[in-house]
């Protein structure tokens, strides 16, 4: 048998248990217009220990069919995401609430 295909991409979703969705973005040349066109491909990969998070750059490897869609397994997490997206959203909401509270406090002081 030949070499197993390995792909490096970004984790887009890890909502399902033991499964991650990896997106690969690359470019092809359009046959008629000769311009560079981007395209995306999604791959479902098996993540036994649920170690990959959204935004991580991972390497996946081809394997036997594990389910109707899963044909890859997680080999390694190459680069961790800076922060989890949910954590970032929560921080932004908290900052906005603090700013509004400060503005309301200042407005009340000026009225007195």
C-alpha positions as CSV (number, residue, x, y, z in Angstrom):
1,X,0.0,0.0,0.0
2,X,1.0,3.6,-0.6
3,X,1.7,6.4,1.8
4,X,-1.3,7.7,3.8
5,X,-2.4,11.2,2.9
6,X,-1.8,13.9,5.5
7,X,-3.5,17.3,5.6
8,X,-2.8,20.4,7.7
9,X,-5.8,22.6,8.4
10,X,-7.7,24.7,10.9
11,X,-10.3,23.3,13.3
12,X,-13.6,24.9,12.5
13,X,-15.8,22.9,14.9
14,X,-15.5,20.5,17.8
15,X,-19.1,20.3,18.9
16,X,-19.6,16.6,18.3
17,X,-18.0,14.1,20.7
18,X,-14.7,12.7,19.5
19,X,-15.0,14.4,16.1
20,X,-13.5,17.6,14.7
21,X,-14.2,19.5,11.5
22,X,-11.0,20.6,9.8
23,X,-11.1,23.2,7.0
24,X,-8.5,23.5,4.3
25,X,-8.2,26.7,2.4
26,X,-6.2,26.8,-0.8
27,X,-6.0,28.3,-4.2
28,X,-6.5,27.0,-7.8
29,X,-6.0,28.7,-11.1
30,X,-9.3,29.2,-13.0
31,X,-9.0,27.3,-16.3
32,X,-10.6,30.1,-18.5
33,X,-9.8,33.3,-16.8
34,X,-6.3,32.3,-15.4
35,X,-7.0,34.1,-12.1
36,X,-6.4,32.6,-8.7
37,X,-9.6,31.4,-7.0
38,X,-9.8,30.3,-3.4
39,X,-11.7,27.2,-2.4
40,X,-12.4,25.5,0.9
41,X,-12.7,21.8,1.7
42,X,-14.0,20.3,5.0
43,X,-12.8,17.1,6.5
44,X,-14.2,15.3,9.5
45,X,-11.5,13.7,11.7
46,X,-11.6,11.4,14.7
47,X,-10.2,13.1,17.9
48,X,-10.2,10.3,20.5
49,X,-9.3,12.5,23.5
50,X,-11.0,15.7,22.5
51,X,-7.8,17.7,22.6
52,X,-8.3,20.0,19.6
53,X,-10.2,23.2,20.0
54,X,-11.6,25.7,17.5
55,X,-8.9,27.7,15.8
56,X,-6.1,25.2,16.3
57,X,-3.9,24.2,13.4
58,X,-3.9,20.4,13.2
59,X,-2.5,17.6,11.1
60,X,-4.9,14.8,10.1
61,X,-4.1,11.5,8.4
62,X,-6.2,9.3,6.2
63,X,-7.5,6.1,7.7
64,X,-10.2,3.5,7.2
65,X,-13.8,4.7,7.2
66,X,-14.8,5.3,10.8
67,X,-18.4,6.5,10.1
68,X,-20.5,7.8,7.3
69,X,-18.3,11.0,7.0
70,X,-15.1,10.4,9.0
71,X,-12.2,9.2,6.9
72,X,-9.4,10.9,8.8
73,X,-7.8,10.7,12.3
74,X,-6.0,13.4,14.3
75,X,-2.2,13.0,14.3
76,X,-1.1,16.2,16.1
77,X,-2.1,19.7,17.2
78,X,0.6,21.8,15.5
79,X,-0.4,25.3,16.8
80,X,-2.9,26.0,19.6
81,X,-5.4,28.9,19.1
82,X,-4.5,32.0,21.0
83,X,-7.8,32.0,22.9
84,X,-11.1,30.1,22.7
85,X,-13.6,32.0,20.7
86,X,-16.3,31.8,23.5
87,X,-13.9,33.1,26.1
88,X,-13.1,36.1,23.8
89,X,-16.8,36.8,23.2
90,X,-17.5,36.7,27.0
91,X,-14.7,39.1,27.7
92,X,-16.0,41.6,25.0
93,X,-19.5,41.5,26.5
94,X,-18.1,42.1,30.0
95,X,-16.0,45.0,28.8
96,X,-19.0,46.6,27.1
97,X,-21.1,46.2,30.3
98,X,-18.4,47.8,32.4
99,X,-18.1,50.8,29.9
100,X,-21.9,51.3,30.1
101,X,-21.9,51.2,33.9
102,X,-19.1,53.8,34.0
103,X,-20.9,56.1,31.6
104,X,-24.1,55.8,33.6
105,X,-22.2,56.6,36.8
106,X,-20.6,59.7,35.3
107,X,-24.0,60.9,33.9
108,X,-25.5,60.6,37.4
109,X,-22.7,62.6,39.0
110,X,-23.1,65.4,36.4
111,X,-26.8,65.8,37.2
112,X,-26.1,66.3,40.9
